[in-house]
């Protein structure tokens, strides 16, 4: 690959609207919830986009999933007043009706849940995280509440706009107690009602059965190479919005990067994949990792969150070599990338990182911290996750940066040491992740 070839490919990408087109096609589907017909249609769109990008041998591979189907949900205060609140069920919530005392657990930290004495109660916890500690995932909060004996779980958004949030309660498995989401505005009332000793009623109608999802993948670069870089993005989405930000943008960036990489003479093979059922428990990436020889995978690049906002953010997951790659690409391109070296297990890099594969997750940040929803998920996982939030210029820029990062990772002259289990386990424990990962059911057994 010459610098001239790279410059030509990047120049064409500067005006390429293919990423915007694939985002638009995904966003206009009625739903992309994992295991359902809309997700299958999304897989077809991704396959067409990868084939058009020049990715070779594009195939669809099915895998079994635990399918969750949304019915109806209702939530209301019954005492000291009768008052209903808009709500949505959280995926993998079991069907059920609960009437119990309401307990406010603040942010839903383990300490707050323990102090609230939630046994037999309906627990309300914020989607936000205390500013002095790492991000606490919804699954951690739910798991801690269940372990403490909660009868039901209510997830209150911290982003204004009457936006009840959704999000899976478990990885590919039914939860133990019902769970629903309510808006920030409703959450403010529930905090007050909890102080007044309120009783609430929660009713969820949902179904859980066996289903099927699929991964779409193909290859770039030399087919007979001994090593490969895996670049993936999940194309499924929650069924309450368009899924434009999460993760239509990521798929658009993946397609844009593939169109650049297809024009280049790469040093090693690159597997390009759109994976299903991330939102319901990383099932697609688990299936992809199982299908590959992970000993031959040099690195995995997980495009989950890129393209949403102006500034690219990179999680390097305890890999010093990955940190150096990110810094080098940022410096040489004149587009600094904000790096976070701390690992987390809640996206599609996890099945690879867990096996020691150096992992990079591409996310993005707003340029201004004053913008609505800066902390946490913002508009994603709500009905406000719509295409009008997206700037197509960010899709192009992040596609170019993603391609440059993959080129660096595909350089066989550069060393990319594995991330050993002891280092990874130590990094998680340093962040006080162990209890949360155990509560969420994702702490590896072999780490005990």
PyMOL commands that set and color helices and strands:
alter all, ss='L'
color gray80, all
select helices_A, chain A and resi 3-13+18-27+37-53+110-116+138-147+184-195+244-261+283-291+294-296+320-333+350-353+387-389+392-409+421-430+434-440+445-447
alter helices_A, ss='H'
color red, helices_A
select strands_A, chain A and resi 56-79+83-85+88-89+96-104+122-126+152-156+178-182+199-220+228-234+269-275+297-303+311-315+338-340+358-365
alter strands_A, ss='S'
color yellow, strands_A
deselect
rebuild
show_as cartoon
